[in-house]
Amino acid sequence: MCKPCLDRGLNIDEFAPRLSFFFNSHIDFSEEIGQIPSRPQDWARIMRERFRAQNPRFLDACASTPKPPAAP
């Protein structure tokens, strides 16, 4: 998602902080809660290493549902 913007000459630090992510957690709430702190850290590492961002942040939201997702 970042590559097309970079190809057009946009600065990573101008558009990346405007990206947002929506995470959905299911019935195993304790497992989902354990993953939440690592998401911004992973994003920051990828943005610094791959794209040399100086300000690697993002907007996120999380919702929970009472049922697990349906099996395929």
CHARMM-style PDB file with segment names, atoms N, HN, CA, C and O in Angstrom:
ATOM      1  N   MET     1       0.805  -1.180   0.000  1.00  0.00      PROA
ATOM      2  CA  MET     1       0.000   0.000   0.000  1.00  0.00      PROA
ATOM      3  C   MET     1       0.853   1.252   0.000  1.00  0.00      PROA
ATOM      4  O   MET     1       0.392   2.298  -0.454  1.00  0.00      PROA
ATOM      5  N   CYS     2       2.087   1.184   0.495  1.00  0.00      PROA
ATOM      6  HN  CYS     2       2.462   0.333   0.864  1.00  0.00      PROA
ATOM      7  CA  CYS     2       2.951   2.367   0.532  1.00  0.00      PROA
ATOM      8  C   CYS     2       3.680   2.583  -0.783  1.00  0.00      PROA
ATOM      9  O   CYS     2       3.937   3.722  -1.174  1.00  0.00      PROA
ATOM     10  N   LYS     3       4.014   1.494  -1.467  1.00  0.00      PROA
ATOM     11  HN  LYS     3       3.806   0.569  -1.149  1.00  0.00      PROA
ATOM     12  CA  LYS     3       4.829   1.597  -2.679  1.00  0.00      PROA
ATOM     13  C   LYS     3       4.214   2.496  -3.753  1.00  0.00      PROA
ATOM     14  O   LYS     3       4.933   3.330  -4.303  1.00  0.00      PROA
ATOM     15  N   PRO     4       2.926   2.373  -4.081  1.00  0.00      PROA
ATOM     16  CA  PRO     4       2.356   3.263  -5.104  1.00  0.00      PROA
ATOM     17  C   PRO     4       2.462   4.743  -4.732  1.00  0.00      PROA
ATOM     18  O   PRO     4       2.687   5.588  -5.598  1.00  0.00      PROA
ATOM     19  N   CYS     5       2.301   5.051  -3.462  1.00  0.00      PROA
ATOM     20  HN  CYS     5       2.118   4.364  -2.758  1.00  0.00      PROA
ATOM     21  CA  CYS     5       2.427   6.449  -3.023  1.00  0.00      PROA
ATOM     22  C   CYS     5       3.864   6.931  -3.168  1.00  0.00      PROA
ATOM     23  O   CYS     5       4.111   8.052  -3.614  1.00  0.00      PROA
ATOM     24  N   LEU     6       4.800   6.084  -2.791  1.00  0.00      PROA
ATOM     25  HN  LEU     6       4.599   5.174  -2.428  1.00  0.00      PROA
ATOM     26  CA  LEU     6       6.215   6.449  -2.917  1.00  0.00      PROA
ATOM     27  C   LEU     6       6.609   6.608  -4.382  1.00  0.00      PROA
ATOM     28  O   LEU     6       7.393   7.495  -4.724  1.00  0.00      PROA
ATOM     29  N   ASP     7       6.068   5.751  -5.248  1.00  0.00      PROA
ATOM     30  HN  ASP     7       5.432   5.032  -4.971  1.00  0.00      PROA
ATOM     31  CA  ASP     7       6.352   5.849  -6.684  1.00  0.00      PROA
ATOM     32  C   ASP     7       5.864   7.173  -7.268  1.00  0.00      PROA
ATOM     33  O   ASP     7       6.408   7.647  -8.266  1.00  0.00      PROA
ATOM     34  N   ARG     8       4.850   7.769  -6.658  1.00  0.00      PROA
ATOM     35  HN  ARG     8       4.408   7.384  -5.848  1.00  0.00      PROA
ATOM     36  CA  ARG     8       4.326   9.052  -7.132  1.00  0.00      PROA
ATOM     37  C   ARG     8       5.062  10.247  -6.515  1.00  0.00      PROA
ATOM     38  O   ARG     8       4.737  11.402  -6.791  1.00  0.00      PROA
ATOM     39  N   GLY     9       6.057   9.946  -5.676  1.00  0.00      PROA
ATOM     40  HN  GLY     9       6.321   9.007  -5.451  1.00  0.00      PROA
ATOM     41  CA  GLY     9       6.879  11.007  -5.122  1.00  0.00      PROA
ATOM     42  C   GLY     9       6.437  11.551  -3.775  1.00  0.00      PROA
ATOM     43  O   GLY     9       6.967  12.562  -3.315  1.00  0.00      PROA
ATOM     44  N   LEU    10       5.471  10.896  -3.133  1.00  0.00      PROA
ATOM     45  HN  LEU    10       5.040  10.074  -3.507  1.00  0.00      PROA
ATOM     46  CA  LEU    10       5.033  11.358  -1.818  1.00  0.00      PROA
ATOM     47  C   LEU    10       6.053  10.972  -0.751  1.00  0.00      PROA
ATOM     48  O   LEU    10       6.715   9.940  -0.858  1.00  0.00      PROA
ATOM     49  N   ASN    11       6.172  11.795   0.261  1.00  0.00      PROA
ATOM     50  HN  ASN    11       5.634  12.633   0.349  1.00  0.00      PROA
ATOM     51  CA  ASN    11       7.068  11.531   1.381  1.00  0.00      PROA
ATOM     52  C   ASN    11       6.362  10.577   2.343  1.00  0.00      PROA
ATOM     53  O   ASN    11       5.210  10.805   2.711  1.00  0.00      PROA
ATOM     54  N   ILE    12       7.047   9.514   2.749  1.00  0.00      PROA
ATOM     55  HN  ILE    12       7.983   9.328   2.451  1.00  0.00      PROA
ATOM     56  CA  ILE    12       6.454   8.504   3.627  1.00  0.00      PROA
ATOM     57  C   ILE    12       5.936   9.108   4.924  1.00  0.00      PROA
ATOM     58  O   ILE    12       4.898   8.684   5.433  1.00  0.00      PROA
ATOM     59  N   ASP    13       6.647  10.095   5.463  1.00  0.00      PROA
ATOM     60  HN  ASP    13       7.490  10.439   5.049  1.00  0.00      PROA
ATOM     61  CA  ASP    13       6.242  10.702   6.727  1.00  0.00      PROA
ATOM     62  C   ASP    13       5.041  11.634   6.585  1.00  0.00      PROA
ATOM     63  O   ASP    13       4.470  12.056   7.591  1.00  0.00      PROA
ATOM     64  N   GLU    14       4.655  11.958   5.365  1.00  0.00      PROA
ATOM     65  HN  GLU    14       5.119  11.615   4.549  1.00  0.00      PROA
ATOM     66  CA  GLU    14       3.475  12.792   5.150  1.00  0.00      PROA
ATOM     67  C   GLU    14       2.193  11.975   5.072  1.00  0.00      PROA
ATOM     68  O   GLU    14       1.154  12.407   5.571  1.00  0.00      PROA
ATOM     69  N   PHE    15       2.256  10.790   4.448  1.00  0.00      PROA
ATOM     70  HN  PHE    15       3.100  10.439   4.044  1.00  0.00      PROA
ATOM     71  CA  PHE    15       1.011  10.037   4.277  1.00  0.00      PROA
ATOM     72  C   PHE    15       0.876   8.829   5.199  1.00  0.00      PROA
ATOM     73  O   PHE    15      -0.249   8.439   5.510  1.00  0.00      PROA
ATOM     74  N   ALA    16       1.953   8.230   5.641  1.00  0.00      PROA
ATOM     75  HN  ALA    16       2.867   8.546   5.388  1.00  0.00      PROA
ATOM     76  CA  ALA    16       1.852   7.018   6.457  1.00  0.00      PROA
ATOM     77  C   ALA    16       1.113   7.232   7.779  1.00  0.00      PROA
ATOM     78  O   ALA    16       0.332   6.362   8.161  1.00  0.00      PROA
ATOM     79  N   PRO    17       1.315   8.341   8.500  1.00  0.00      PROA
ATOM     80  CA  PRO    17       0.556   8.516   9.743  1.00  0.00      PROA
ATOM     81  C   PRO    17      -0.956   8.658   9.534  1.00  0.00      PROA
ATOM     82  O   PRO    17      -1.719   8.579  10.497  1.00  0.00      PROA
ATOM     83  N   ARG    18      -1.392   8.864   8.306  1.00  0.00      PROA
ATOM     84  HN  ARG    18      -0.772   8.928   7.524  1.00  0.00      PROA
ATOM     85  CA  ARG    18      -2.824   8.975   8.021  1.00  0.00      PROA
ATOM     86  C   ARG    18      -3.470   7.629   7.721  1.00  0.00      PROA
ATOM     87  O   ARG    18      -4.695   7.532   7.649  1.00  0.00      PROA
ATOM     88  N   LEU    19      -2.656   6.586   7.545  1.00  0.00      PROA
ATOM     89  HN  LEU    19      -1.661   6.664   7.604  1.00  0.00      PROA
ATOM     90  CA  LEU    19      -3.201   5.258   7.298  1.00  0.00      PROA
ATOM     91  C   LEU    19      -3.861   4.753   8.571  1.00  0.00      PROA
ATOM     92  O   LEU    19      -3.400   5.040   9.675  1.00  0.00      PROA
ATOM     93  N   SER    20      -4.936   4.006   8.412  1.00  0.00      PROA
ATOM     94  HN  SER    20      -5.311   3.773   7.515  1.00  0.00      PROA
ATOM     95  CA  SER    20      -5.596   3.453   9.588  1.00  0.00      PROA
ATOM     96  C   SER    20      -5.893   1.974   9.366  1.00  0.00      PROA
ATOM     97  O   SER    20      -6.055   1.515   8.235  1.00  0.00      PROA
ATOM     98  N   PHE    21      -5.960   1.255  10.458  1.00  0.00      PROA
ATOM     99  HN  PHE    21      -5.829   1.628  11.376  1.00  0.00      PROA
ATOM    100  CA  PHE    21      -6.204  -0.177  10.433  1.00  0.00      PROA
ATOM    101  C   PHE    21      -7.334  -0.491  11.390  1.00  0.00      PROA
ATOM    102  O   PHE    21      -7.445   0.120  12.453  1.00  0.00      PROA
ATOM    103  N   PHE    22      -8.166  -1.437  11.018  1.00  0.00      PROA
ATOM    104  HN  PHE    22      -8.075  -1.933  10.155  1.00  0.00      PROA
ATOM    105  CA  PHE    22      -9.262  -1.871  11.873  1.00  0.00      PROA
ATOM    106  C   PHE    22      -9.068  -3.348  12.148  1.00  0.00      PROA
ATOM    107  O   PHE    22      -9.090  -4.165  11.228  1.00  0.00      PROA
ATOM    108  N   PHE    23      -8.879  -3.689  13.406  1.00  0.00      PROA
ATOM    109  HN  PHE    23      -8.862  -3.025  14.154  1.00  0.00      PROA
ATOM    110  CA  PHE    23      -8.671  -5.075  13.802  1.00  0.00      PROA
ATOM    111  C   PHE    23      -9.936  -5.596  14.454  1.00  0.00      PROA
ATOM    112  O   PHE    23     -10.634  -4.869  15.161  1.00  0.00      PROA
ATOM    113  N   ASN    24     -10.223  -6.867  14.205  1.00  0.00      PROA
ATOM    114  HN  ASN    24      -9.656  -7.457  13.630  1.00  0.00      PROA
ATOM    115  CA  ASN    24     -11.411  -7.495  14.757  1.00  0.00      PROA
ATOM    116  C   ASN    24     -10.968  -8.630  15.667  1.00  0.00      PROA
ATOM    117  O   ASN    24     -10.242  -9.523  15.231  1.00  0.00      PROA
ATOM    118  N   SER    25     -11.386  -8.610  16.901  1.00  0.00      PROA
ATOM    119  HN  SER    25     -11.976  -7.884  17.256  1.00  0.00      PROA
ATOM    120  CA  SER    25     -11.035  -9.698  17.820  1.00  0.00      PROA
ATOM    121  C   SER    25     -12.263 -10.565  18.060  1.00  0.00      PROA
ATOM    122  O   SER    25     -13.396 -10.083  18.049  1.00  0.00      PROA
ATOM    123  N   HSD    26     -12.020 -11.832  18.273  1.00  0.00      PROA
ATOM    124  HN  HSD    26     -11.099 -12.223  18.282  1.00  0.00      PROA
ATOM    125  CA  HSD    26     -13.116 -12.794  18.386  1.00  0.00      PROA
ATOM    126  C   HSD    26     -13.220 -13.343  19.808  1.00  0.00      PROA
ATOM    127  O   HSD    26     -12.841 -12.672  20.769  1.00  0.00      PROA
ATOM    128  N   ILE    27     -13.719 -14.530  19.931  1.00  0.00      PROA
ATOM    129  HN  ILE    27     -14.027 -15.075  19.151  1.00  0.00      PROA
ATOM    130  CA  ILE    27     -14.069 -15.115  21.217  1.00  0.00      PROA
ATOM    131  C   ILE    27     -12.869 -15.289  22.156  1.00  0.00      PROA
ATOM    132  O   ILE    27     -13.029 -15.176  23.371  1.00  0.00      PROA
ATOM    133  N   ASP    28     -11.698 -15.556  21.634  1.00  0.00      PROA
ATOM    134  HN  ASP    28     -11.568 -15.648  20.647  1.00  0.00      PROA
ATOM    135  CA  ASP    28     -10.515 -15.738  22.479  1.00  0.00      PROA
ATOM    136  C   ASP    28      -9.912 -14.373  22.787  1.00  0.00      PROA
ATOM    137  O   ASP    28      -8.859 -14.007  22.268  1.00  0.00      PROA
ATOM    138  N   PHE    29     -10.601 -13.637  23.639  1.00  0.00      PROA
ATOM    139  HN  PHE    29     -11.457 -13.934  24.061  1.00  0.00      PROA
ATOM    140  CA  PHE    29     -10.245 -12.247  23.915  1.00  0.00      PROA
ATOM    141  C   PHE    29      -8.841 -12.104  24.505  1.00  0.00      PROA
ATOM    142  O   PHE    29      -8.120 -11.165  24.167  1.00  0.00      PROA
ATOM    143  N   SER    30      -8.450 -13.033  25.386  1.00  0.00      PROA
ATOM    144  HN  SER    30      -9.035 -13.796  25.660  1.00  0.00      PROA
ATOM    145  CA  SER    30      -7.125 -12.927  26.009  1.00  0.00      PROA
ATOM    146  C   SER    30      -6.014 -13.062  24.974  1.00  0.00      PROA
ATOM    147  O   SER    30      -4.993 -12.384  25.081  1.00  0.00      PROA
ATOM    148  N   GLU    31      -6.189 -13.915  23.984  1.00  0.00      PROA
ATOM    149  HN  GLU    31      -7.019 -14.466  23.897  1.00  0.00      PROA
ATOM    150  CA  GLU    31      -5.197 -14.037  22.916  1.00  0.00      PROA
ATOM    151  C   GLU    31      -5.145 -12.768  22.074  1.00  0.00      PROA
ATOM    152  O   GLU    31      -4.066 -12.286  21.729  1.00  0.00      PROA
ATOM    153  N   GLU    32      -6.297 -12.242  21.751  1.00  0.00      PROA
ATOM    154  HN  GLU    32      -7.173 -12.634  22.032  1.00  0.00      PROA
ATOM    155  CA  GLU    32      -6.365 -11.022  20.944  1.00  0.00      PROA
ATOM    156  C   GLU    32      -5.737  -9.844  21.692  1.00  0.00      PROA
ATOM    157  O   GLU    32      -5.012  -9.049  21.095  1.00  0.00      PROA
ATOM    158  N   ILE    33      -6.009  -9.730  22.980  1.00  0.00      PROA
ATOM    159  HN  ILE    33      -6.598 -10.377  23.465  1.00  0.00      PROA
ATOM    160  CA  ILE    33      -5.450  -8.640  23.781  1.00  0.00      PROA
ATOM    161  C   ILE    33      -3.930  -8.730  23.792  1.00  0.00      PROA
ATOM    162  O   ILE    33      -3.251  -7.703  23.799  1.00  0.00      PROA
ATOM    163  N   GLY    34      -3.392  -9.930  23.792  1.00  0.00      PROA
ATOM    164  HN  GLY    34      -3.944 -10.765  23.786  1.00  0.00      PROA
ATOM    165  CA  GLY    34      -1.942 -10.123  23.788  1.00  0.00      PROA
ATOM    166  C   GLY    34      -1.285  -9.654  22.501  1.00  0.00      PROA
ATOM    167  O   GLY    34      -0.102  -9.314  22.502  1.00  0.00      PROA
ATOM    168  N   GLN    35      -2.024  -9.632  21.415  1.00  0.00      PROA
ATOM    169  HN  GLN    35      -2.985  -9.908  21.414  1.00  0.00      PROA
ATOM    170  CA  GLN    35      -1.456  -9.230  20.124  1.00  0.00      PROA
ATOM    171  C   GLN    35      -1.490  -7.719  19.907  1.00  0.00      PROA
ATOM    172  O   GLN    35      -0.715  -7.198  19.105  1.00  0.00      PROA
ATOM    173  N   ILE    36      -2.357  -7.019  20.596  1.00  0.00      PROA
ATOM    174  HN  ILE    36      -2.987  -7.443  21.247  1.00  0.00      PROA
ATOM    175  CA  ILE    36      -2.546  -5.588  20.349  1.00  0.00      PROA
ATOM    176  C   ILE    36      -1.276  -4.762  20.562  1.00  0.00      PROA
ATOM    177  O   ILE    36      -0.968  -3.925  19.714  1.00  0.00      PROA
ATOM    178  N   PRO    37      -0.520  -4.954  21.653  1.00  0.00      PROA
ATOM    179  CA  PRO    37       0.676  -4.109  21.844  1.00  0.00      PROA
ATOM    180  C   PRO    37       1.747  -4.299  20.774  1.00  0.00      PROA
ATOM    181  O   PRO    37       2.526  -3.380  20.521  1.00  0.00      PROA
ATOM    182  N   SER    38       1.802  -5.455  20.149  1.00  0.00      PROA
ATOM    183  HN  SER    38       1.170  -6.201  20.354  1.00  0.00      PROA
ATOM    184  CA  SER    38       2.856  -5.695  19.164  1.00  0.00      PROA
ATOM    185  C   SER    38       2.567  -5.054  17.808  1.00  0.00      PROA
ATOM    186  O   SER    38       3.493  -4.865  17.019  1.00  0.00      PROA
ATOM    187  N   ARG    39       1.336  -4.720  17.520  1.00  0.00      PROA
ATOM    188  HN  ARG    39       0.583  -4.874  18.161  1.00  0.00      PROA
ATOM    189  CA  ARG    39       0.994  -4.162  16.202  1.00  0.00      PROA
ATOM    190  C   ARG    39       1.694  -2.838  15.918  1.00  0.00      PROA
ATOM    191  O   ARG    39       2.301  -2.705  14.855  1.00  0.00      PROA
ATOM    192  N   PRO    40       1.640  -1.847  16.816  1.00  0.00      PROA
ATOM    193  CA  PRO    40       2.356  -0.596  16.529  1.00  0.00      PROA
ATOM    194  C   PRO    40       3.869  -0.788  16.467  1.00  0.00      PROA
ATOM    195  O   PRO    40       4.547  -0.125  15.681  1.00  0.00      PROA
ATOM    196  N   GLN    41       4.400  -1.688  17.288  1.00  0.00      PROA
ATOM    197  HN  GLN    41       3.849  -2.227  17.926  1.00  0.00      PROA
ATOM    198  CA  GLN    41       5.836  -1.948  17.271  1.00  0.00      PROA
ATOM    199  C   GLN    41       6.259  -2.572  15.947  1.00  0.00      PROA
ATOM    200  O   GLN    41       7.268  -2.177  15.363  1.00  0.00      PROA
ATOM    201  N   ASP    42       5.494  -3.536  15.480  1.00  0.00      PROA
ATOM    202  HN  ASP    42       4.674  -3.857  15.954  1.00  0.00      PROA
ATOM    203  CA  ASP    42       5.805  -4.171  14.191  1.00  0.00      PROA
ATOM    204  C   ASP    42       5.715  -3.154  13.051  1.00  0.00      PROA
ATOM    205  O   ASP    42       6.577  -3.109  12.173  1.00  0.00      PROA
ATOM    206  N   TRP    43       4.656  -2.341  13.082  1.00  0.00      PROA
ATOM    207  HN  TRP    43       3.956  -2.378  13.796  1.00  0.00      PROA
ATOM    208  CA  TRP    43       4.475  -1.321  12.040  1.00  0.00      PROA
ATOM    209  C   TRP    43       5.650  -0.346  12.034  1.00  0.00      PROA
ATOM    210  O   TRP    43       6.179  -0.024  10.970  1.00  0.00      PROA
ATOM    211  N   ALA    44       6.058   0.121  13.199  1.00  0.00      PROA
ATOM    212  HN  ALA    44       5.628  -0.141  14.063  1.00  0.00      PROA
ATOM    213  CA  ALA    44       7.159   1.081  13.300  1.00  0.00      PROA
ATOM    214  C   ALA    44       8.459   0.472  12.773  1.00  0.00      PROA
ATOM    215  O   ALA    44       9.212   1.132  12.057  1.00  0.00      PROA
ATOM    216  N   ARG    45       8.720  -0.786  13.128  1.00  0.00      PROA
ATOM    217  HN  ARG    45       8.109  -1.322  13.709  1.00  0.00      PROA
ATOM    218  CA  ARG    45       9.942  -1.447  12.650  1.00  0.00      PROA
ATOM    219  C   ARG    45       9.942  -1.574  11.131  1.00  0.00      PROA
ATOM    220  O   ARG    45      10.946  -1.276  10.484  1.00  0.00      PROA
ATOM    221  N   ILE    46       8.832  -2.009  10.563  1.00  0.00      PROA
ATOM    222  HN  ILE    46       8.016  -2.250  11.089  1.00  0.00      PROA
ATOM    223  CA  ILE    46       8.738  -2.162   9.107  1.00  0.00      PROA
ATOM    224  C   ILE    46       8.894  -0.815   8.405  1.00  0.00      PROA
ATOM    225  O   ILE    46       9.611  -0.703   7.411  1.00  0.00      PROA
ATOM    226  N   MET    47       8.223   0.196   8.927  1.00  0.00      PROA
ATOM    227  HN  MET    47       7.641   0.105   9.735  1.00  0.00      PROA
ATOM    228  CA  MET    47       8.305   1.522   8.297  1.00  0.00      PROA
ATOM    229  C   MET    47       9.717   2.096   8.354  1.00  0.00      PROA
ATOM    230  O   MET    47      10.169   2.722   7.395  1.00  0.00      PROA
ATOM    231  N   ARG    48      10.417   1.888   9.469  1.00  0.00      PROA
ATOM    232  HN  ARG    48      10.050   1.379  10.248  1.00  0.00      PROA
ATOM    233  CA  ARG    48      11.793   2.393   9.580  1.00  0.00      PROA
ATOM    234  C   ARG    48      12.752   1.606   8.683  1.00  0.00      PROA
ATOM    235  O   ARG    48      13.569   2.192   7.972  1.00  0.00      PROA
ATOM    236  N   GLU    49      12.645   0.275   8.723  1.00  0.00      PROA
ATOM    237  HN  GLU    49      11.982  -0.201   9.300  1.00  0.00      PROA
ATOM    238  CA  GLU    49      13.588  -0.564   7.985  1.00  0.00      PROA
ATOM    239  C   GLU    49      13.342  -0.534   6.477  1.00  0.00      PROA
ATOM    240  O   GLU    49      14.288  -0.389   5.703  1.00  0.00      PROA
ATOM    241  N   ARG    50      12.107  -0.666   6.061  1.00  0.00      PROA
ATOM    242  HN  ARG    50      11.339  -0.784   6.690  1.00  0.00      PROA
ATOM    243  CA  ARG    50      11.793  -0.739   4.632  1.00  0.00      PROA
ATOM    244  C   ARG    50      11.718   0.603   3.939  1.00  0.00      PROA
ATOM    245  O   ARG    50      12.193   0.766   2.815  1.00  0.00      PROA
ATOM    246  N   PHE    51      11.118   1.563   4.622  1.00  0.00      PROA
ATOM    247  HN  PHE    51      10.732   1.430   5.535  1.00  0.00      PROA
ATOM    248  CA  PHE    51      10.809   2.827   3.970  1.00  0.00      PROA
ATOM    249  C   PHE    51      11.555   4.023   4.550  1.00  0.00      PROA
ATOM    250  O   PHE    51      11.390   5.152   4.087  1.00  0.00      PROA
ATOM    251  N   ARG    52      12.379   3.768   5.569  1.00  0.00      PROA
ATOM    252  HN  ARG    52      12.513   2.851   5.945  1.00  0.00      PROA
ATOM    253  CA  ARG    52      13.184   4.821   6.217  1.00  0.00      PROA
ATOM    254  C   ARG    52      12.321   5.966   6.745  1.00  0.00      PROA
ATOM    255  O   ARG    52      12.685   7.135   6.617  1.00  0.00      PROA
ATOM    256  N   ALA    53      11.200   5.631   7.326  1.00  0.00      PROA
ATOM    257  HN  ALA    53      10.904   4.681   7.430  1.00  0.00      PROA
ATOM    258  CA  ALA    53      10.307   6.640   7.894  1.00  0.00      PROA
ATOM    259  C   ALA    53      10.903   7.210   9.171  1.00  0.00      PROA
ATOM    260  O   ALA    53      11.521   6.489   9.954  1.00  0.00      PROA
ATOM    261  N   GLN    54      10.716   8.490   9.374  1.00  0.00      PROA
ATOM    262  HN  GLN    54      10.214   9.076   8.738  1.00  0.00      PROA
ATOM    263  CA  GLN    54      11.171   9.157  10.584  1.00  0.00      PROA
ATOM    264  C   GLN    54      10.075   9.192  11.652  1.00  0.00      PROA
ATOM    265  O   GLN    54      10.368   9.297  12.843  1.00  0.00      PROA
ATOM    266  N   ASN    55       8.818   9.105  11.225  1.00  0.00      PROA
ATOM    267  HN  ASN    55       8.580   9.020  10.257  1.00  0.00      PROA
ATOM    268  CA  ASN    55       7.682   9.206  12.129  1.00  0.00      PROA
ATOM    269  C   ASN    55       6.731   8.028  11.883  1.00  0.00      PROA
ATOM    270  O   ASN    55       5.648   8.223  11.331  1.00  0.00      PROA
ATOM    271  N   PRO    56       7.116   6.811  12.283  1.00  0.00      PROA
ATOM    272  CA  PRO    56       6.322   5.621  11.951  1.00  0.00      PROA
ATOM    273  C   PRO    56       5.175   5.378  12.920  1.00  0.00      PROA
ATOM    274  O   PRO    56       5.320   4.608  13.869  1.00  0.00      PROA
ATOM    275  N   ARG    57       4.038   6.025  12.692  1.00  0.00      PROA
ATOM    276  HN  ARG    57       3.920   6.650  11.920  1.00  0.00      PROA
ATOM    277  CA  ARG    57       2.865   5.787  13.526  1.00  0.00      PROA
ATOM    278  C   ARG    57       1.658   5.521  12.639  1.00  0.00      PROA
ATOM    279  O   ARG    57       1.690   5.771  11.434  1.00  0.00      PROA
ATOM    280  N   PHE    58       0.601   5.014  13.245  1.00  0.00      PROA
ATOM    281  HN  PHE    58       0.575   4.810  14.224  1.00  0.00      PROA
ATOM    282  CA  PHE    58      -0.618   4.739  12.492  1.00  0.00      PROA
ATOM    283  C   PHE    58      -1.813   4.802  13.422  1.00  0.00      PROA
ATOM    284  O   PHE    58      -1.666   4.780  14.645  1.00  0.00      PROA
ATOM    285  N   LEU    59      -2.972   4.878  12.846  1.00  0.00      PROA
ATOM    286  HN  LEU    59      -3.092   4.895  11.853  1.00  0.00      PROA
ATOM    287  CA  LEU    59      -4.223   4.891  13.598  1.00  0.00      PROA
ATOM    288  C   LEU    59      -4.794   3.481  13.605  1.00  0.00      PROA
ATOM    289  O   LEU    59      -4.794   2.804  12.576  1.00  0.00      PROA
ATOM    290  N   ASP    60      -5.275   3.038  14.748  1.00  0.00      PROA
ATOM    291  HN  ASP    60      -5.275   3.588  15.584  1.00  0.00      PROA
ATOM    292  CA  ASP    60      -5.875   1.708  14.775  1.00  0.00      PROA
ATOM    293  C   ASP    60      -7.121   1.708  15.646  1.00  0.00      PROA
ATOM    294  O   ASP    60      -7.318   2.571  16.502  1.00  0.00      PROA
ATOM    295  N   ALA    61      -7.940   0.721  15.399  1.00  0.00      PROA
ATOM    296  HN  ALA    61      -7.780   0.020  14.704  1.00  0.00      PROA
ATOM    297  CA  ALA    61      -9.151   0.513  16.178  1.00  0.00      PROA
ATOM    298  C   ALA    61      -9.373  -0.982  16.287  1.00  0.00      PROA
ATOM    299  O   ALA    61      -8.930  -1.747  15.431  1.00  0.00      PROA
ATOM    300  N   CYS    62     -10.048  -1.391  17.324  1.00  0.00      PROA
ATOM    301  HN  CYS    62     -10.409  -0.770  18.020  1.00  0.00      PROA
ATOM    302  CA  CYS    62     -10.298  -2.806  17.504  1.00  0.00      PROA
ATOM    303  C   CYS    62     -11.732  -2.988  17.987  1.00  0.00      PROA
ATOM    304  O   CYS    62     -12.210  -2.240  18.841  1.00  0.00      PROA
ATOM    305  N   ALA    63     -12.410  -3.981  17.437  1.00  0.00      PROA
ATOM    306  HN  ALA    63     -12.022  -4.588  16.743  1.00  0.00      PROA
ATOM    307  CA  ALA    63     -13.773  -4.310  17.852  1.00  0.00      PROA
ATOM    308  C   ALA    63     -13.814  -5.780  18.234  1.00  0.00      PROA
ATOM    309  O   ALA    63     -12.999  -6.570  17.757  1.00  0.00      PROA
ATOM    310  N   SER    64     -14.737  -6.144  19.073  1.00  0.00      PROA
ATOM    311  HN  SER    64     -15.399  -5.502  19.460  1.00  0.00      PROA
ATOM    312  CA  SER    64     -14.868  -7.545  19.453  1.00  0.00      PROA
ATOM    313  C   SER    64     -16.247  -8.052  19.063  1.00  0.00      PROA
ATOM    314  O   SER    64     -17.210  -7.290  18.967  1.00  0.00      PROA
ATOM    315  N   THR    65     -16.313  -9.350  18.843  1.00  0.00      PROA
ATOM    316  HN  THR    65     -15.531  -9.968  18.922  1.00  0.00      PROA
ATOM    317  CA  THR    65     -17.573  -9.996  18.502  1.00  0.00      PROA
ATOM    318  C   THR    65     -17.798 -11.160  19.454  1.00  0.00      PROA
ATOM    319  O   THR    65     -16.821 -11.738  19.930  1.00  0.00      PROA
ATOM    320  N   PRO    66     -19.030 -11.529  19.753  1.00  0.00      PROA
ATOM    321  CA  PRO    66     -19.294 -12.598  20.707  1.00  0.00      PROA
ATOM    322  C   PRO    66     -19.091 -13.996  20.131  1.00  0.00      PROA
ATOM    323  O   PRO    66     -19.011 -14.961  20.891  1.00  0.00      PROA
ATOM    324  N   LYS    67     -19.005 -14.128  18.814  1.00  0.00      PROA
ATOM    325  HN  LYS    67     -19.070 -13.344  18.197  1.00  0.00      PROA
ATOM    326  CA  LYS    67     -18.884 -15.440  18.210  1.00  0.00      PROA
ATOM    327  C   LYS    67     -17.589 -15.530  17.406  1.00  0.00      PROA
ATOM    328  O   LYS    67     -17.122 -14.516  16.887  1.00  0.00      PROA
ATOM    329  N   PRO    68     -17.002 -16.718  17.293  1.00  0.00      PROA
ATOM    330  CA  PRO    68     -15.830 -16.885  16.426  1.00  0.00      PROA
ATOM    331  C   PRO    68     -16.249 -16.780  14.959  1.00  0.00      PROA
ATOM    332  O   PRO    68     -17.426 -16.964  14.647  1.00  0.00      PROA
ATOM    333  N   PRO    69     -15.320 -16.492  14.062  1.00  0.00      PROA
ATOM    334  CA  PRO    69     -15.696 -16.424  12.642  1.00  0.00      PROA
ATOM    335  C   PRO    69     -16.176 -17.780  12.135  1.00  0.00      PROA
ATOM    336  O   PRO    69     -15.758 -18.820  12.644  1.00  0.00      PROA
ATOM    337  N   ALA    70     -17.035 -17.769  11.152  1.00  0.00      PROA
ATOM    338  HN  ALA    70     -17.374 -16.924  10.738  1.00  0.00      PROA
ATOM    339  CA  ALA    70     -17.577 -19.004  10.566  1.00  0.00      PROA
ATOM    340  C   ALA    70     -16.478 -19.771   9.844  1.00  0.00      PROA
ATOM    341  O   ALA    70     -15.619 -19.172   9.196  1.00  0.00      PROA
ATOM    342  N   ALA    71     -16.503 -21.058   9.952  1.00  0.00      PROA
ATOM    343  HN  ALA    71     -17.200 -21.544  10.478  1.00  0.00      PROA
ATOM    344  CA  ALA    71     -15.519 -21.905   9.266  1.00  0.00      PROA
ATOM    345  C   ALA    71     -15.784 -21.867   7.764  1.00  0.00      PROA
ATOM    346  O   ALA    71     -16.936 -21.811   7.335  1.00  0.00      PROA
ATOM    347  N   PRO    72     -14.717 -21.899   6.969  1.00  0.00      PROA
ATOM    348  CA  PRO    72     -14.912 -21.869   5.494  1.00  0.00      PROA
ATOM    349  C   PRO    72     -15.530 -23.130   4.957  1.00  0.00      PROA
ATOM    350  OT1 PRO    72     -15.749 -23.246   3.752  1.00  0.00      PROA
TER     351      PRO     72
END
